[in-house]
Amino acid sequence: MSYSELNLGKVAVLMGGASAEREVSLMSGQGVLQALLSQGVDAHAFDPSERDLAELKREGFARCFIALHGRFGEDGTVQGALELLGIPYTGSGVMASSIGIDKVMTKRIWRSEGLPTPEWLQVDSAAATERAFAELGCPMIVKPDREGSTIGLTKVTHKDQCAAAYALAVRHDAMVLCEQFISGDEVTIPVLGSGSAAQALPVIRIVAPDGNYDYQNKYFTNTTQYLVPCGLPDGEEQHIQQLVLRAYRVLGCRGWARADVMIDARTRKPYLLEINTSPGMTSHSLVPMSAQAAGIAYPALCVEVLRHAALDYALAAGTPSAGAADSSKVAP
């Protein structure tokens, strides 16, 4: 299928927003915008923190590519607004988006379905963080429950760090998560598609300086290594891909997402950390990197995600949305 046959209409690339991840979202959005324009898509930048979403309807946008990250973009709020406006959008719907950004709720659902995730405790004070450290062991990860890009995250290796770790995390979210640290290989796995048609892309193994895959090393340095092919032992990559597909489907995700996994160095057991329902699309982002390894170039990836834009309401009613294009793959 040629891009001209897709009839994608006027497209808004939602970027920026008001979350702590605004800077990264602007980078993602600009990348997506230029890629869509290069493929002949009638795409336009749209920053919801600077414009009223109702303008999308007034200006005749046919669908939205959500390149927002974090609150008010990845948490079900903008998805709900677009449902009310009747404008199909990329990625997961309202419920899956709101669950996916909430790490505690995600872990509860995964655990209830028998999927492995590190032990955790939700805390509401520095004292509770110290108690969690005693229970979960050393090291321990302390992070905001509803943030991304490792913002507000601390790896605690001593009891005396608990108060500062809690104070940093609670600046970003009143809900703070303490999580058992899994020592081993850090990997990430993108997923494209929905339901039984969803497919896991190649696993990427992340090797960060001193094991510190923080905000700076994610987006603004070139010292982190991203290994694809991942170099995992035979069978492990396929096992992890199947695990992530189960985790994706259990949450009701659609369109695309990316899951982060830690592999215990001793047992080789994989543990699901979290899922990103609006993944980054910057020059350092991992979904484009994995897609490239699968033979899908960045512009084709953007079109592939966009053409599956949909509405929860239309899908539930069994009627095709404006995003229901031909189901054949966009050529790399």
VOGU-3710 file (C-alpha; in Angstrom, 3 decimals, decimal comma):
1> msyselnlgk> 0,000/0,000/0,000  1,274/3,457/-0,845  0,981/6,245/1,695  -1,192/8,287/-0,657  -3,840/5,535/-0,525  -4,186/5,690/3,241  -6,341/8,855/3,238  -5,310/9,798/6,763  -6,841/13,278/6,600  -5,715/16,298/8,581
11> vavlmggasa> -3,556/15,117/11,486  -2,651/16,862/14,740  0,585/15,774/16,398  -0,059/16,458/20,079  3,199/17,440/21,752  4,523/19,432/24,690  1,761/19,477/27,248  2,062/20,378/30,904  3,789/17,340/32,432  7,310/17,038/33,807
21> erevslmsgq> 8,176/15,289/30,531  7,285/18,301/28,364  10,832/18,713/27,014  11,010/15,087/25,873  7,496/15,286/24,419  8,474/18,263/22,264  11,417/16,290/20,907  9,215/13,261/20,220  6,533/15,376/18,594  8,897/17,205/16,291
31> gvlqallsqg> 10,383/13,909/15,158  6,952/12,444/14,434  5,773/15,625/12,712  8,724/15,737/10,322  8,406/12,015/9,598  4,715/12,298/8,744  5,299/15,367/6,577  8,034/13,489/4,714  5,452/10,837/3,824  2,940/13,332/2,485
41> vdahafdpse> 0,674/13,342/5,549  -1,170/16,620/6,231  0,285/16,881/9,753  0,371/19,874/12,110  1,919/20,514/15,526  -0,557/21,044/18,372  0,465/21,835/21,962  -2,461/21,281/24,377  -0,822/23,488/27,002  -1,025/26,435/24,611
51> rdlaelkreg> -4,259/25,706/22,735  -7,762/24,545/23,631  -8,392/20,952/22,556  -11,771/22,058/21,198  -9,843/23,749/18,386  -9,105/20,269/17,032  -12,763/19,839/16,176  -13,250/23,381/14,915  -10,218/23,104/12,637  -11,306/19,819/11,112
61> farcfialhg> -8,608/17,434/12,353  -9,422/13,853/11,384  -7,140/12,156/13,899  -4,412/12,785/16,471  -0,968/11,301/16,932  -0,379/11,499/20,689  3,300/12,318/21,285  2,579/13,549/24,813  4,257/11,847/27,773  3,227/11,682/31,417
71> rfgedgtvqg> 0,288/13,475/32,956  -2,410/15,016/30,763  -1,204/13,008/27,784  -0,461/9,421/28,736  -2,885/9,029/31,645  -6,266/8,783/29,943  -7,212/12,455/30,302  -6,494/13,617/26,757  -7,807/10,282/25,486  -11,117/10,975/27,233
81> alellgipyt> -11,286/14,467/25,748  -10,690/13,070/22,260  -13,405/10,465/22,819  -15,835/13,294/23,587  -14,678/15,209/20,514  -14,992/12,081/18,381  -11,451/12,350/17,016  -9,555/9,023/16,733  -6,162/8,953/18,419  -3,081/6,767/18,536
91> gsgvmassig> -2,258/4,354/21,315  -4,271/2,908/24,148  -7,733/4,025/25,171  -8,903/5,767/28,314  -8,847/2,842/30,746  -5,593/1,223/29,602  -3,857/4,617/29,544  -4,983/5,534/33,052  -3,952/2,133/34,410  -0,647/2,048/32,529
101> idkvmtkriw> 0,635/5,307/33,981  -0,169/4,118/37,514  2,680/1,759/38,381  0,997/0,380/41,502  -2,283/-0,378/39,743  -0,406/-1,932/36,825  1,553/-4,172/39,187  -1,621/-5,217/41,020  -3,244/-6,312/37,771  -0,143/-8,108/36,529
111> rseglptpew> 0,269/-9,880/39,858  -3,404/-10,916/39,871  -2,871/-12,464/36,434  0,212/-14,381/37,569  2,692/-12,144/35,753  6,039/-11,521/37,483  6,824/-8,045/38,814  9,207/-6,989/41,615  7,854/-6,770/45,162  6,693/-3,289/46,140
121> lqvdsaaate> 5,174/-1,117/48,825  3,292/2,147/48,458  4,429/4,725/51,033  3,219/8,082/52,303  6,098/9,285/54,471  9,855/9,146/54,971  9,332/6,830/57,942  7,279/4,454/55,806  10,060/4,542/53,206  12,549/3,430/55,868
131> rafaelgcpm> 10,248/0,574/56,847  9,952/-0,425/53,202  13,747/-0,454/52,920  13,933/-2,868/55,839  11,329/-5,109/54,232  12,293/-4,988/50,555  16,031/-5,059/51,074  19,004/-3,240/49,626  19,152/-1,746/47,052  15,614/-0,374/46,738
141> ivkpdregst> 14,071/1,857/44,091  11,979/4,831/45,213  9,966/6,640/42,534  6,765/8,579/41,912  3,874/6,274/41,103  2,659/8,266/38,091  5,744/9,679/36,360  8,060/8,500/33,608  11,537/9,062/32,186  13,026/8,090/35,587
151> igltkvthkd> 11,991/11,539/36,887  12,070/11,627/40,692  13,693/8,169/40,938  16,353/7,205/43,497  18,261/3,966/43,956  18,553/3,683/47,734  21,538/1,780/49,097  21,480/2,992/52,704  18,741/3,710/55,231  19,942/7,307/55,581
161> qcaaayalav> 18,967/7,974/51,932  15,300/7,107/52,449  14,103/10,536/53,600  15,720/12,356/50,676  14,485/9,730/48,208  10,930/10,091/49,465  11,140/13,890/49,389  12,302/13,830/45,761  9,599/11,391/44,638  6,733/13,122/46,461
171> rhdamvlceq> 7,585/16,395/44,704  6,266/14,739/41,541  3,404/12,643/42,902  1,614/12,239/46,227  1,747/8,478/45,625  5,262/7,078/46,078  6,354/3,575/45,169  9,150/1,606/46,841  10,232/-1,338/44,701  12,543/-4,287/45,151
181> fisgdevtip> 15,649/-3,839/43,004  16,339/-6,650/40,544  20,010/-6,934/39,677  20,700/-8,109/36,155  20,062/-7,273/32,517  17,767/-4,334/31,748  15,738/-4,751/28,580  12,852/-3,032/26,840  10,356/-4,432/24,360  8,025/-2,435/22,086
191> vlgsgsaaqa> 4,682/-3,814/20,936  2,736/-2,812/17,811  -0,888/-3,659/17,099  -3,906/-4,749/19,096  -5,436/-7,933/20,459  -4,375/-11,160/18,805  -2,679/-9,162/16,022  -0,279/-7,427/18,425  3,377/-8,201/17,802  6,428/-7,758/20,007
201> lpvirivapd> 9,384/-6,093/18,286  13,016/-7,087/18,931  14,253/-6,876/22,515  16,763/-4,108/23,265  19,292/-4,648/26,053  20,336/-1,435/27,792  23,852/-1,020/29,163  24,118/2,328/30,942  27,261/3,867/32,521  27,665/2,275/35,976
211> gnydyqnkyf> 24,181/0,816/35,512  22,684/4,294/35,904  19,983/4,648/33,248  18,753/8,037/34,463  17,085/10,976/32,682  20,396/12,392/31,462  21,678/9,063/30,148  18,324/8,373/28,497  18,036/11,499/26,408  21,119/13,681/26,402
221> tnttqylvpc> 24,268/11,542/26,320  25,711/9,005/23,923  27,395/6,798/26,515  24,522/4,357/27,046  24,727/1,243/24,871  21,589/-0,155/23,228  22,147/-3,704/22,056  19,887/-5,053/19,313  20,239/-7,919/18,624  20,122/-8,101/22,411
231> glpdgeeqhi> 22,585/-10,988/22,794  20,470/-12,838/25,371  20,805/-16,626/25,692  18,864/-18,793/23,237  15,144/-18,749/23,926  15,179/-15,858/26,394  14,261/-13,177/23,882  11,233/-15,118/22,632  10,126/-15,877/26,204  10,334/-12,215/27,190
241> qqlvlrayrv> 8,474/-11,124/24,055  5,624/-13,500/24,896  5,582/-12,287/28,494  5,320/-8,669/27,355  2,532/-9,501/24,907  0,565/-11,044/27,788  1,224/-8,003/29,969  0,103/-5,681/27,140  -3,108/-7,573/26,471  -4,012/-7,988/30,145
251> lgcrgwarad> -4,054/-4,201/30,540  -6,141/-3,760/27,393  -3,472/-1,792/25,542  -3,835/-1,156/21,827  -1,932/0,527/19,014  1,515/0,490/20,508  3,442/0,589/23,792  6,799/-0,305/25,290  7,413/-2,458/28,364  10,506/-2,369/30,581
261> vmidartrkp> 11,804/-5,619/32,059  14,621/-6,639/34,412  16,176/-10,109/34,164  17,507/-11,503/37,423  21,206/-12,205/36,876  21,148/-15,309/39,076  17,869/-17,013/38,121  17,378/-15,455/34,638  13,757/-14,826/35,583  12,278/-11,721/33,892
271> ylleintspg> 10,320/-9,184/35,957  7,937/-6,626/34,449  8,660/-3,108/35,703  6,188/-0,862/33,887  4,556/-0,120/30,559  4,654/3,089/28,533  1,498/3,615/26,474  2,860/6,724/24,720  6,515/5,833/24,122  9,223/8,322/23,279
281> mtshslvpms> 10,062/9,011/19,651  13,234/11,091/20,064  16,612/10,381/18,477  17,496/8,415/21,635  14,167/6,570/21,889  13,891/2,815/21,913  10,769/2,020/19,891  12,272/3,448/16,667  15,504/1,593/17,385  13,739/-1,743/17,799
291> aqaagiaypa> 11,519/-1,091/14,779  14,596/-0,348/12,664  16,021/-3,731/13,678  12,760/-5,293/12,462  13,090/-3,504/9,113  10,632/-0,682/9,824  12,097/2,771/9,179  11,151/5,706/11,435  8,738/7,382/8,945  6,997/4,063/8,227
301> lcvevlrhaa> 6,706/3,416/11,975  4,979/6,772/12,478  2,517/6,054/9,671  1,923/2,526/11,008  1,018/3,885/14,447  -1,087/6,711/13,010  -3,180/4,594/10,689  -4,410/2,543/13,650  -5,767/5,623/15,412  -9,136/4,709/16,902
311> ldyalaagtp> -11,818/5,548/19,449  -12,752/3,310/22,375  -16,402/4,060/21,720  -16,245/2,989/18,082  -14,322/-0,180/18,920  -16,773/-1,116/21,685  -19,716/-0,513/19,364  -18,144/-2,738/16,722  -18,118/0,017/14,130  -15,042/1,087/12,184
321> sagaadsskv> -13,394/4,283/13,387  -11,765/6,852/11,149  -8,512/5,037/11,860  -9,579/1,700/10,416  -7,237/1,499/7,449  -6,186/-1,600/5,558  -4,635/-4,088/7,995  -1,650/-4,905/5,806  1,737/-3,761/7,007  3,127/-0,420/5,948
331> ap> 6,296/-1,099/3,997  9,569/-0,275/5,756
//
